[in-house]
Amino acid sequence: MTTFSAVDHAMMARALRLAERGRYTTRPNPVVGCVLARGDDVVGEGFHQRAGGPHAEVFALREAGERAVGATAYVTLEPCAHTGRTGPCADALIEARVARVVAAMRDPFPKVDGAGFEALRAAGIAVESGLMEAQARELNRGFLSRVERGRPWLRVKLASSLDGRTALANGESKWISGPASRMDVQRWRARSDALLTGAGTVLADDPHLTVRLGDDTDFEPPLRLVLDPGLATIHRGHVREGDAPTLYLHAPDARVPRGVDAQMASAPVAGGRFDLPAVLRLLAERGVGEVQVEAGATLAGAFIAAGLVDELLLYIAPVLLGAEARPLFDGLGIADMAARHRLEIVETRRLGDDLRVLLRPRT
């Protein structure tokens, strides 16, 4: 087992912080940071900023110049060894004559998957990996889910009252959560590849599903995805407005209207409902790695019941809506305690008067 020094840990932590700066702009690529150092002296650093642009290693090497010779490169993901829209980063590191490469993790993408490490070792460069791997995987959970599981990482976002209700019986729900929570949601939207909702939510709430950060932060608008088996919402709704792309998924037998300027795709239906695992596979094939579901109790419950939810983002407001109000989830069909869905709390945070709780299924 490789033993890493305190300097190694400090430099990799710095590389991870750099990688995070590309959070809103690199999709469908992973976020990656790179630090070049000679001992504890940083000579160059960079992060992947946008798909199609230079990778993190290239920015770090440009900054380091000749000081890269003999340096250690700390990278949050294995350097690529293939030519895509940019050249191989492994070759750039070899040409720069770095002495050592420390990577947080191997890249499971089939065109890389160890080939970068092999190229570096073949050139006489010392290669070590596994430093702060858990943190690196957390940064790229959407990308890794798409590559390793063939489906996106799925997050369900909900706002509820203290008694677990999301809307009054008549459907009124604006606003359960406060301004701080609603602004926080925008950050989670910005990091998502796609925002998914159902036709019922479009008809009832007419959401925009856009990112409104309120500052000059750069971001790529996420795909807006509407599950609409019969295309009942294709001619209406704010979800068609603005610069963000929108995709409608419909049933195979849906009547597709002519002359409608909208992206549409057919998705399998089972038992009168969308085959949700198939929907997620379709999205992965389109390069979608991280999905945020913003829908009603029926669709949210269907994803939970299917075992497809990777995390639940819940905003709890200190209000009570009563027993007649609408629940968080429908259709779970839990008959006894043994069938209950067990979650673990990953993080809690106070936002104004509200409490944000991030939960994941207990493994």
C-alpha positions as CSV (number, residue, x, y, z in Angstrom):
1,M,0.0,0.0,0.0
2,T,1.4,3.4,-1.0
3,T,2.1,5.8,1.8
4,F,1.5,9.4,1.0
5,S,3.2,12.3,2.7
6,A,1.6,15.4,4.3
7,V,2.7,17.4,1.3
8,D,1.0,14.9,-1.0
9,H,-2.2,15.3,0.9
10,A,-2.0,19.1,0.9
11,M,-1.4,19.2,-2.8
12,M,-4.2,16.8,-3.7
13,A,-6.6,18.8,-1.5
14,R,-5.6,21.8,-3.5
15,A,-6.2,20.0,-6.7
16,L,-9.6,18.9,-5.6
17,R,-10.6,22.5,-4.7
18,L,-9.4,23.5,-8.2
19,A,-11.5,20.8,-9.8
20,E,-14.6,22.1,-8.0
21,R,-14.3,25.4,-9.8
22,G,-15.3,23.7,-13.1
23,R,-18.5,22.3,-11.5
24,Y,-21.0,24.2,-13.6
25,T,-19.3,24.2,-17.0
26,T,-17.6,20.9,-17.9
27,R,-20.5,18.6,-18.7
28,P,-20.5,16.0,-20.0
29,N,-16.8,15.8,-19.0
30,P,-15.7,15.2,-15.4
31,V,-14.3,18.0,-13.3
32,V,-10.5,17.7,-12.9
33,G,-7.9,19.7,-11.0
34,C,-4.1,19.6,-11.3
35,V,-1.3,21.0,-9.2
36,L,2.4,20.8,-10.2
37,A,4.8,21.1,-7.3
38,R,8.5,20.7,-6.5
39,G,8.4,19.6,-2.9
40,D,5.9,22.0,-1.2
41,D,6.5,24.7,-3.8
42,V,3.6,25.0,-6.3
43,V,4.9,25.8,-9.8
44,G,1.7,25.5,-11.8
45,E,-2.0,24.7,-11.4
46,G,-5.1,24.5,-13.4
47,F,-8.6,23.0,-13.7
48,H,-10.7,21.8,-16.6
49,Q,-12.9,24.7,-17.4
50,R,-15.2,23.6,-20.3
51,A,-15.8,20.6,-22.5
52,G,-13.7,20.9,-25.7
53,G,-11.2,23.2,-24.0
54,P,-7.8,22.3,-22.5
55,H,-7.7,19.9,-19.6
56,A,-6.4,20.7,-16.1
57,E,-2.9,19.3,-16.8
58,V,-2.5,21.6,-19.8
59,F,-3.3,24.7,-17.8
60,A,-0.9,23.7,-15.0
61,L,1.9,22.9,-17.5
62,R,1.4,26.3,-19.2
63,E,1.8,28.1,-15.9
64,A,4.8,26.0,-14.8
65,G,6.8,26.2,-18.0
66,E,10.3,24.9,-17.6
67,R,9.7,24.5,-13.8
68,A,7.6,21.4,-14.6
69,V,10.8,19.4,-15.3
70,G,11.3,17.0,-12.4
71,A,8.1,18.2,-10.7
72,T,5.2,16.1,-9.2
73,A,1.9,16.4,-10.9
74,Y,-1.1,15.9,-8.6
75,V,-4.2,15.2,-10.6
76,T,-7.7,14.3,-9.3
77,L,-8.3,11.9,-12.2
78,E,-6.0,9.7,-14.3
79,P,-4.5,11.7,-17.2
80,C,-6.2,10.8,-20.5
81,A,-4.2,8.9,-23.1
82,H,-6.4,9.3,-26.2
83,T,-7.1,12.1,-28.6
84,G,-10.6,13.5,-28.4
85,R,-11.3,17.2,-28.8
86,T,-8.0,17.8,-27.1
87,G,-4.7,15.9,-27.1
88,P,-3.6,13.2,-24.6
89,C,-2.7,14.8,-21.2
90,A,-0.4,11.8,-20.5
91,D,1.7,12.8,-23.5
92,A,1.8,16.4,-22.4
93,L,3.1,15.4,-19.0
94,I,5.7,13.1,-20.6
95,E,6.9,15.9,-22.9
96,A,7.2,18.3,-19.9
97,R,9.4,15.7,-18.2
98,V,7.6,15.6,-14.9
99,A,9.2,13.1,-12.5
100,R,6.1,11.8,-10.7
101,V,2.3,11.7,-11.1
102,V,0.0,11.2,-8.2
103,A,-3.6,10.6,-9.2
104,A,-6.6,10.5,-6.9
105,M,-8.2,7.7,-8.9
106,R,-8.1,5.7,-12.1
107,D,-10.5,6.9,-14.9
108,P,-13.0,4.2,-15.7
109,F,-13.9,5.8,-19.1
110,P,-13.1,3.0,-21.6
111,K,-10.8,5.1,-23.7
112,V,-8.6,5.8,-20.7
113,D,-9.1,3.1,-17.9
114,G,-5.4,2.7,-17.0
115,A,-3.9,3.6,-20.4
116,G,-2.8,7.0,-19.1
117,F,-0.9,5.3,-16.2
118,E,0.6,2.8,-18.5
119,A,1.9,5.5,-20.9
120,L,3.4,7.5,-18.0
121,R,5.1,4.4,-16.5
122,A,6.5,3.4,-19.9
123,A,8.1,6.8,-20.1
124,G,9.9,6.3,-16.8
125,I,7.6,8.5,-14.7
126,A,6.7,7.3,-11.3
127,V,2.9,6.8,-10.9
128,E,0.9,6.5,-7.7
129,S,-2.9,6.6,-7.3
130,G,-5.6,6.3,-4.7
131,L,-4.8,9.5,-2.7
132,M,-8.1,11.0,-1.5
133,E,-10.0,8.8,-3.9
134,A,-13.3,9.0,-2.0
135,Q,-13.3,12.8,-2.3
136,A,-12.5,12.6,-6.0
137,R,-15.3,10.1,-6.6
138,E,-17.7,12.4,-4.7
139,L,-16.8,15.3,-7.0
140,N,-17.5,13.3,-10.1
141,R,-20.4,11.1,-8.9
142,G,-22.5,11.9,-12.0
143,F,-19.8,11.1,-14.5
144,L,-18.8,7.9,-12.7
145,S,-22.4,6.8,-12.4
146,R,-22.9,7.2,-16.2
147,V,-19.6,5.3,-17.0
148,E,-19.7,2.6,-14.4
149,R,-23.5,1.9,-14.0
150,G,-24.8,3.0,-17.4
151,R,-27.2,5.5,-15.8
152,P,-27.1,8.9,-14.3
153,W,-26.8,9.8,-10.6
154,L,-30.3,10.6,-9.6
155,R,-31.2,13.3,-7.0
156,V,-34.8,14.1,-5.9
157,K,-35.4,17.6,-4.7
158,L,-38.4,18.3,-2.5
159,A,-39.6,21.0,-0.1
160,S,-41.8,20.1,2.7
161,S,-43.5,21.3,5.8
162,L,-42.5,20.0,9.2
163,D,-45.3,17.4,9.0
164,G,-43.9,16.1,5.6
165,R,-46.3,17.8,3.3
166,T,-45.4,19.4,0.0
167,A,-48.6,21.2,-1.0
168,L,-52.1,21.9,0.2
169,A,-54.9,19.6,-0.9
170,N,-55.8,22.0,-3.7
171,G,-52.2,21.9,-5.0
172,E,-51.0,25.3,-3.7
173,S,-47.3,25.1,-2.7
174,K,-45.8,28.6,-3.2
175,W,-43.9,29.1,-1.1
176,I,-43.3,26.4,1.5
177,S,-39.5,27.1,1.7
178,G,-37.9,30.5,2.2
179,P,-35.8,32.6,-0.1
180,A,-32.5,31.2,1.1
181,S,-33.6,27.7,0.3
182,R,-34.9,28.7,-3.1
183,M,-31.5,30.3,-3.9
184,D,-29.7,27.2,-2.7
185,V,-31.7,25.1,-5.1
186,Q,-30.3,27.1,-8.0
187,R,-26.8,26.0,-7.1
188,W,-27.9,22.4,-7.2
189,R,-29.6,22.9,-10.5
190,A,-26.5,24.5,-12.0
191,R,-24.4,21.4,-11.1
192,S,-27.0,19.1,-12.7
193,D,-26.8,17.8,-16.3
194,A,-30.6,17.6,-16.5
195,L,-33.6,18.7,-14.5
196,L,-36.4,16.2,-14.8
197,T,-40.1,16.7,-14.2
198,G,-43.4,15.1,-15.2
199,A,-46.3,16.3,-17.4
200,G,-48.5,16.7,-14.3
201,T,-46.1,19.2,-12.7
202,V,-45.9,21.2,-15.9
203,L,-49.7,21.4,-16.2
204,A,-50.2,22.2,-12.5
205,D,-47.2,24.5,-11.6
206,D,-45.8,25.6,-15.0
207,P,-42.2,25.6,-13.8
208,H,-39.4,27.3,-15.8
209,L,-36.7,24.8,-14.6
210,T,-34.0,27.3,-15.3
211,V,-30.9,28.3,-13.3
212,R,-31.1,31.7,-11.7
213,L,-27.9,32.3,-9.7
214,G,-28.3,36.0,-9.3
215,D,-24.6,36.7,-10.0
216,D,-22.1,36.4,-12.8
217,T,-21.1,32.8,-12.1
218,D,-20.5,31.0,-15.4
219,F,-22.6,27.9,-16.0
220,E,-23.9,25.7,-18.8
221,P,-27.8,25.5,-18.7
222,P,-28.9,22.0,-17.8
223,L,-31.2,20.0,-20.1
224,R,-34.9,20.3,-19.1
225,L,-36.5,16.9,-19.3
226,V,-40.2,16.4,-19.3
227,L,-41.7,12.9,-19.0
228,D,-44.9,13.2,-21.0
229,P,-46.2,9.9,-22.4
230,G,-48.9,11.5,-24.6
231,L,-47.1,14.9,-25.2
232,A,-50.0,16.7,-23.5
233,T,-47.6,19.6,-22.6
234,I,-45.8,20.0,-25.9
235,H,-47.7,23.2,-26.8
236,R,-47.6,25.0,-23.5
237,G,-45.5,25.9,-20.5
238,H,-42.5,28.0,-19.4
239,V,-40.4,24.9,-19.8
240,R,-40.1,25.7,-23.5
241,E,-38.8,29.3,-22.9
242,G,-35.3,30.7,-22.6
243,D,-31.9,29.4,-23.7
244,A,-31.9,26.1,-21.8
245,P,-32.6,23.0,-24.0
246,T,-35.7,20.9,-23.4
247,L,-36.3,17.3,-24.2
248,Y,-39.7,15.6,-24.1
249,L,-39.8,11.9,-23.5
250,H,-43.0,10.2,-24.8
251,A,-44.5,6.8,-25.1
252,P,-43.8,4.8,-28.3
253,D,-47.4,5.0,-29.4
254,A,-47.8,8.8,-28.8
255,R,-49.0,10.9,-31.6
256,V,-46.1,13.2,-32.4
257,P,-47.3,16.5,-33.7
258,R,-45.8,17.9,-36.9
259,G,-44.2,21.3,-37.1
260,V,-43.3,21.6,-33.4
261,D,-39.8,22.9,-32.8
262,A,-38.9,20.7,-29.8
263,Q,-36.6,17.9,-29.0
264,M,-38.6,14.6,-28.6
265,A,-37.6,11.0,-28.0
266,S,-39.5,7.8,-27.4
267,A,-39.0,5.9,-24.1
268,P,-40.2,2.4,-23.2
269,V,-43.5,2.1,-21.2
270,A,-44.3,-0.8,-19.0
271,G,-47.7,-1.3,-17.4
272,G,-48.9,2.1,-18.6
273,R,-46.0,3.9,-17.0
274,F,-42.5,4.8,-18.2
275,D,-39.9,2.2,-17.7
276,L,-37.8,4.4,-15.4
277,P,-34.6,2.3,-15.6
278,A,-34.8,2.5,-19.4
279,V,-35.4,6.2,-19.2
280,L,-32.1,6.6,-17.2
281,R,-30.2,4.4,-19.6
282,L,-31.4,6.6,-22.5
283,L,-30.2,9.7,-20.7
284,A,-26.8,8.1,-20.0
285,E,-26.5,7.3,-23.7
286,R,-27.0,11.1,-24.3
287,G,-24.2,11.9,-22.0
288,V,-26.3,12.9,-19.0
289,G,-24.5,12.1,-15.7
290,E,-26.4,13.9,-13.0
291,V,-30.1,14.3,-12.9
292,Q,-32.2,16.4,-10.4
293,V,-35.8,15.4,-10.2
294,E,-38.3,18.2,-9.4
295,A,-41.7,16.6,-9.6
296,G,-44.7,15.7,-7.7
297,A,-45.3,12.9,-5.2
298,T,-46.3,10.3,-7.8
299,L,-43.1,10.5,-10.0
300,A,-40.9,11.0,-7.0
301,G,-42.4,8.0,-5.3
302,A,-42.0,5.9,-8.5
303,F,-38.3,6.6,-8.6
304,I,-38.0,5.7,-4.9
305,A,-40.0,2.5,-5.3
306,A,-37.8,1.5,-8.2
307,G,-34.7,1.9,-6.1
308,L,-33.3,4.5,-8.5
309,V,-32.8,7.4,-6.1
310,D,-29.2,8.1,-5.2
311,E,-29.8,11.0,-2.9
312,L,-32.7,13.1,-1.6
313,L,-32.4,16.8,-1.2
314,L,-35.0,17.9,1.2
315,Y,-35.8,21.4,2.4
316,I,-37.9,21.4,5.6
317,A,-39.7,24.6,6.5
318,P,-41.0,25.2,10.1
319,V,-44.6,25.2,9.1
320,L,-47.5,22.7,9.4
321,L,-49.9,22.0,6.5
322,G,-52.1,19.3,8.1
323,A,-53.3,15.8,7.3
324,E,-55.2,16.8,4.2
325,A,-52.2,18.3,2.4
326,R,-50.2,16.3,-0.1
327,P,-47.4,14.0,0.9
328,L,-43.8,13.8,-0.1
329,F,-44.2,10.5,-1.9
330,D,-47.1,8.4,-3.3
331,G,-47.1,4.8,-4.3
332,L,-44.5,3.3,-2.0
333,G,-46.8,0.5,-0.9
334,I,-45.1,-0.2,2.4
335,A,-47.1,-2.8,4.3
336,D,-44.8,-3.4,7.3
337,M,-41.7,-2.0,8.9
338,A,-39.4,-4.5,7.3
339,A,-40.2,-2.9,3.9
340,R,-39.4,0.6,5.0
341,H,-36.9,2.6,3.0
342,R,-33.9,3.3,5.2
343,L,-31.9,6.5,4.6
344,E,-28.8,8.0,6.1
345,I,-28.3,11.7,6.7
346,V,-25.2,12.9,4.8
347,E,-25.4,16.6,5.7
348,T,-27.7,19.1,7.3
349,R,-27.6,22.9,6.9
350,R,-29.6,25.8,8.2
351,L,-30.8,28.1,5.4
352,G,-32.7,31.0,6.8
353,D,-35.6,29.6,8.7
354,D,-35.4,26.2,6.8
355,L,-33.3,23.1,7.3
356,R,-31.7,21.4,4.3
357,V,-31.1,17.7,4.7
358,L,-29.2,15.6,2.2
359,L,-30.0,11.9,2.5
360,R,-28.9,8.8,0.7
361,P,-30.2,5.2,0.8
362,R,-28.6,3.2,3.6
363,T,-26.5,0.4,2.0
